[in-house]
């Protein structure tokens, strides 16, 4: 009773279960061995000492009282007290002396029980106080929910602002998933880290919404808030239930709303087979024993996992593990499907089969939120998407709309006859024929240019390059509209440039501060 609460309280410090287990064992052994050994030595010294035994016994009693704060000592010392008392009673009973003592008295184990009970209650209450979910409910009950300001932040893209106002005004009231100014701030020592900054979007039933962003942009944190794994610092995410009522995302598990989640890291047990995983998660979902076999067989066939049904997942390839994780997310026909890079590690054929399954779920009026680093996957599945940079949306809209807004111009890729050919001559030629053209990339015999404006369109670019192909040592070339990959790279490069400028400004600020300090000193 007194040990488990403090161990549970300490569990938040560890991220790995094995390290936590080893640490707990070491802590318990260290405290118990050192406290019991020290008090036992003092006890026996007090019994056999010829000089000042009262002093040693007094130190023993004070040390025992001090060690009452440790549950490990209370348990070990209590066993030793019972053993010593039992030996004394048996020896004295041989001489006709009744030396029985109540083991629960204060002279026996009484204070140890009292101390353990107080510690157990204290740590249990402290665990409840530190429980974020409980504290949030109490705060909402007493103070009410925070009202999120409906004014769009400055320097926000117009499409992002329009979507924010649509959600805030209630125009997205029929959407299945409604996210309103969702924010997550992590406290790291004295520094606050804004992982997610006021995201607002409404996703109706039958839509696949793509969430793109570089690593560390806040996509996984957003998913953790949508699954209820992490509570938002501000804002709300609500789901419409079957009766048309909006339910907070943190209360969905108690309202019977089914959310399917395929995490970025597979949550699979290496000792279970694929079939056992589906049975286990199906029963957790509440599927009855009568129906579970049919559901498992259907998902194994649908995800092409019949061959692996009796093989433990430790022997699965990366792509097969992703298929099983997707199958687990599809259990129970979820209303919301959250897929965090579901096709990573899959071969092209399996990837397209997965896309077909996701498309079928979308046609079945399921709202899908998809994160991926594959632009091809987003183009195949997503009707709308957003590019996330440093915790907030940089753009939002349909695929063609984003291309038209942020992908103006053309991409010209050329392969030179030899790597030693003069690329500068080609750059000069392109900038002369098409002003504002710039070199985007160069690798060995490949050069890539971005042409922001071509008055004659694609035909003019083809004509100029075909005419001067031999003079410029061009083996072959291609001209295409700016792709989603390039739009994404542009946003990522802007993010890197912004970070560099901010670091330089901070360094300049530090230099100015040092100069001002020197000026004051002089």
N, C-alpha and C positions, 0 to 999 in steps of 0.2 A: 504493500500500500504506500509506503513512504519512498521506495526506490524508483518505481515506474514513473511517477509524475516528473521527477527531475531528469530522468533519462529521456523522456518524451520532450521535455522542455529543451534539452540540449541537442535534440535531433536536428534542429534547424541549422546548426553550425556545419553539419556534414552534408556532402552531396553524393557520396558513395556509400552504399550500405555495408560493404565489407570493411571499409575504414572505420565506419561508425561502430560496428560490432567489435572489432579489435580494440578500438579506443575505450569502449565501455568495459570490456574485460580487464584491460590494463588499469583503468581508473579504479574499478572495484577491488582488484587484487592489491593495488598499491595502498589504498586507504585501509582496507581490512587488515592486511598483513602488518603494516606499520603501527596502526593504533592498537591492535590486539597484542602484538609482540611487546610493545613498550609497556603497556599496562600489566601484562602477565609477568614480565621481569620484575617490575616494581612490586607486584603482589608477593612473589616468592621471596624477594629480598626483604620485604617487611616481615615475613614470617620467620626467616632464619637469622636476621641481623641481631647482633648482640649490643650494638651501640645505636642509640636513637632510632629504634624501630618505629616509634610514634611519628617521627618526622617523615620517614619513608612512606608510612601508611597514609599520612595526610596528603603527601604529594600524589600518591596513588588515587585517593578519592577526588582530589581536584582535577586530576587529569581525566578520570572517568567522567566527571561532570562536563568537562570541556569537550570530550569526544562524543557526547550525546547528540551533537549536531550531525553526525554521520550515521545514516541508516545501516551501513555495513558494519560499523562497530557495535551498534545496538544488537544486531543479529548474532554476531560472533561472540561478543562478551556475554550476551544473555545465555547462550548455550553453555559457556564456561561457568557462569554463575550457577546455573541449574545443576551442572555436573559436580561442582564443589559442594553445593548444598546437599545434594543427594549422598555424596560420600560422607559428609559430616553426620547426617542423620543416621546412616547405617552404622558408622563406627560408634556413635554415642548410644545408639539403641542397644548395642551389645552390653553396655554397662547399665542398662535400665534407665537411661536418660532420654526423655522425649524432647528432641531438638527441632521438631517440625516447624517450618515457617511457611506462611502463605506465599507462593511464588509471585503473586500479583501485588503484593504489598510494596510500599516504597523502599523497604530494605532489600527487596528482591528485584523483580523485573518491572516494578511499577513505573519508575521514571523513564525507563527505556520505552515502554509502551506509550506513555504520554508524549515523549519527545517524537517518536515515530509518527504518532497520530497527527500531531501539530504540523510536522514537516509535510506529511502527505496532503493534508488539507491546504496548507500554504502553497505548495507547488502546483496542486490541482487548480486552485483558484487563480494563481498566476498564469497558468496555461490558458484558462478560459479568458482571462483579461487580455492576453496577447493574441488570442484568436481573432484574426482580422474579420472573418465572416460574421462572428457573433457581435463584435464591436460595431461593425457597420450596421447590422440590424438594430442594435440598441440606439445608435446615433440617429438612424432614420426614424425610429419610433419616437424619440424624444425631440429631435430638432427638425425632423422632416428631411426630405431629399434636397440636395443642392439644386438650385435653379441655374441652369447653364445659360450664360449670356448668348443672345441670338445675333449678335453683331459679328460679321465675318472679320477675321483678322486682316491686317494690312498686308500688302505685297503677296496676296494669294491669287493664284490663277483664277481667271473668270469662270471657267467650267467647274472648278472645285468650289468656288463661292456660290455658284448657282445651285449645285447639289446640296451644299450646306443649308442654304435658305429653303430649298425644297423640303428637306427633312425637318428643319426647325419650324416651318410654317404649318406642318401637318399635311402637306400635299403628298407625302409618301406614306400616308396612313394605311394604304392597302398593301404595302410591301411586306414580304414575309420576314425579312430581317432589316431592322432599322437601327443604325448606329448614329448617335448624336454627340458630337464633340468628345469622343472617346479619348481619354488621356491617361498616360501612365508615367509616373515619375518615381525613379528609384533613388533612395537616399544612400549615398556612398560616403561614409565618414561625414565630413562637413560640406560635401558637394552633392548637389542634386543633378541627376542625370535624366533628361527628358527623353525617354525611349519612344513614346508615341505622343504626338501633339495634335489634339483636337481633330480627330478624324470624323467625318460625317458622310454617310452614304446610305442609301436605301436600296435593297436588293429584292426585287419581286420574285414570286414563284416562277420557275421556268427560265431563270437566267443564270448564266455562268459568269461570275465576276472575277476577273484576273487581277491579282495583286503582285506587281513586279517591284523589284528593288534590289540593290546591291546587298551583300552580306552586312548585317548590322544596321539595316535601314529601319527595322522595327516590325518586320512581317511576323516573325515567330512570336514576339510579345503580343501583337494584335491577336493572333490565333489563340494564345493562352488566355487572353481576356474573353474571347468569344466562346471558349470551352468552359469557362468558369474556374480554370486552374489558377489564374491570377486575378485579383480584384482590381478594377480600374481606380485610379486616383480621382478622376473626375469624369463627368459625362455618363452616358448610358448606352447599352446595347440591348435591344428588346426584340423578342420573337413573337409573332402572332400565332396563337394556338388555334385549335380546331373550331373554337367558338367565336373567333374573331377578336379575342382579348389580347392585349399586349402584355407579355410576361418578361420581366427582367431576366437577363441571361444567367445571372447568379442563382435564380430560383427555378430554372428550367428542370433541374433534376427532381424537384419535388412536385412539379406540375405535369409530369408525364410527357414532356416534349422530347422527342428523339432527335439527337444531334449526332451525326456520323463524323468521326474525326480520324484522319490518316496522318499521324505525326511525322515530322521530318526524320526522327530516329525511331526505327521499328520497335514497338513495345511487345516483343515476342519472347516467349520462354524457350530457351534452347533445348529443353528436355521434353517438350510437348510436340506432338505432330500437328500438321495443319488442321486435320479433322478435329482433334481435341481442342485446339484454339477456338474453332468456330462453335463447338458445343459449349465451351466454357463461357465465351462472351455472349452467346445466344441466351443462355440461362440467366446471365446477369441482366440482359435486356428485358427479361420477363417472358421469353417465348416458352410456351408450355412443353412438357415432355412429349406430348402427342404430336406436336408440330415441328419439334426441333430437328428431327432426322430429315424431313423434307426440306427445311430451310438450309441445312448444312449441305445436302447433296446438290441443291439448286445453286448455291454460291460456289461450290467446288467446280461444278460444270461451267458456270458462267465465267469464272476467272481462269478456266483451263488449269485447274489444280488437282484434277482427279489422280494424276500420276504421282503426286506428292502427298496424298492424303494420309498415308501411313508412315511417312518419313519425318523424323524429328527435324525441327527448323534449324538446328545447328548445321545441318548439311545442305541447307538451301543456298542458292546463289542470291546475289543482291537483288536482281530483278524479281525472282520468285518471292523473296521476303516482302518486297513492295506490293506484289499482287495479293499476298495474304493480308497485309495491312489494309489494303483497299477493300478486300472482302469483309474484314472485320468492321470497317466503317459503314458498309452497306447493310449490315444486319438490321432488320426491323423497319426497312423502308424509311430512312430518316427524312425529316422535313428540311433540315439544313445539312449540307455536306461540306465539311472543311477538309481540303486536300492540300497538304504541305509537301510540294514537290513529289507527287505520287509516282511519276514515271522515271525517276532517277535510277540509273543502272539497268534499264530495260533495253532490249534489242529493238530495232525499228518495227518489226512485225508485232511484237507484244505491246509495244507502246501504242500502236494504232488500234489494237484490240481494246486496250484500256480507254482510249479516246472514245471508241464506239460505246462502251459501257457508260462513261460519264455523260455522253450525249443522250443516251436513253434515259438516264436519271433526270436530265434537264427537261426532256420532253414529257416526263412524268410529273412535272410541276414541282420539282425539287430545286431549291435555291442552292447553288454551288459557289463556294469561294475557293479559288485556286491560286496557289503561289507556284511559280516555276521560273527557272532560268532559261527555259527553252522558248524562244519567241515563236517557233513553229507550232508548239503546243498551244500557246495563247491564241495564235491566229486561227487554229483549227477549232478551238472550243469556246473562247470567250466572246460574248456579245458586247461587253464593256470591260474596260480595264483601267487601272490607275497605276502610275509609277510613283513609288514611295522613296523619298530621299530624306534622310536624317529625321525620321519620325513623322513626316507629314506628306500629303499628296502634292506632287508637283504638277500633275496633269490627270485628267479624268475624262473618259468618253469612249466612244466606239473606236475600233481599231483604225478605220479609215479617217475618222475625225482627227485622231491624234497624229496620224501621218500627214494629213493636210496642214495641220497647224504647226507642227514642230519638225516636219520632215520635208520642207520645201526643197526643190531642186532635184538634182540627179547625182547618182554615184557612178563614176567611170573607173573601171578596173582594167588595168593593162598588164600584159605579160610580155616582157622584153625578150628579144632574141637571145641575148646573153646578159648575165648579171653585171658585166662591166660596161654596159651601155650607159650613155650619159642621161641620167634622170633629170638633171637640171635643165637640159635643153627641152625636154618634154614639158616640164613645169613652166618654162618661159613661153612655149608655144600655147599651152592651155590658157595661161593668164592673158596672153595677147588676144586670142580668139574669143575667150569668154571671161570678161573681167570678174574679179572677186573669187575666182577659182583658187582653191588652196589644196595642198598635198595633205591627205589624211593619214596615209599609212604607206610604208615601204618595207618590203622584205625580199631580200635577194633580187630575183628578177621580176618581182611584182610591185607595181605602184598603184595607188588608189587615190583618186581625186574627188572632191565634192564641188559640183557646179551649181551654185545657188540660182543662177538665172541663165537660160539659153533662149534667146529670142526666137530661134527657129525650132525649138523643141528638140526631141530626140533625133529627128531626121537631120538637123543641122550638125549635131555632135557626131553622128555616124558619118556624115559626108566629109567633115573636116578630118576626122581620124583616118578614114579609109583612103582619102587622097594623099595624106602625108605618112601613111603607115610605114613604108619602106625607108623614108628619110629619117624617121624617128626611131628606127630599129624596133618596131612593135611587132611581136609575133601574132598576138590576137588580143582582142579587147571585148568588153561588155559594158552596156549602159543600162541602168535600172533606176526605178524610182527609189527614193530613200526608204529603207526598210525599218521595221520596228526595232531591229537590233541596233541600228545606227541612232535612232531616237533615244533608245535606252542608254547607249554609250555616251551620247551627248550630255544627257542629264547626269550620268555618273562622273564625267569629266568636269562638268560645272561644279559638282559637289566637291571634287578634289581641289579645284581651283579656289572655291570659297574657303575651304579649310586652310589652304596655304596662305591665302590673304589674311585670314583671321589670326593665324599663328604669327605672321609677319607684323600685323598691327599690334599684337600683344607684346612682341619683342621690342617694337618701336616705342610702345607705351612704357615698357620697363626701362628702356634707355632714357626716355624723357624723365621718368621718375628719378633715375640715378643722377641725371644732370641737374634736376631741381634740388636734390638733396645736397649735391656738391655746391650748388650756388648758395644754398642756405648756410652751409658750413663756412664758405668763404666770406 
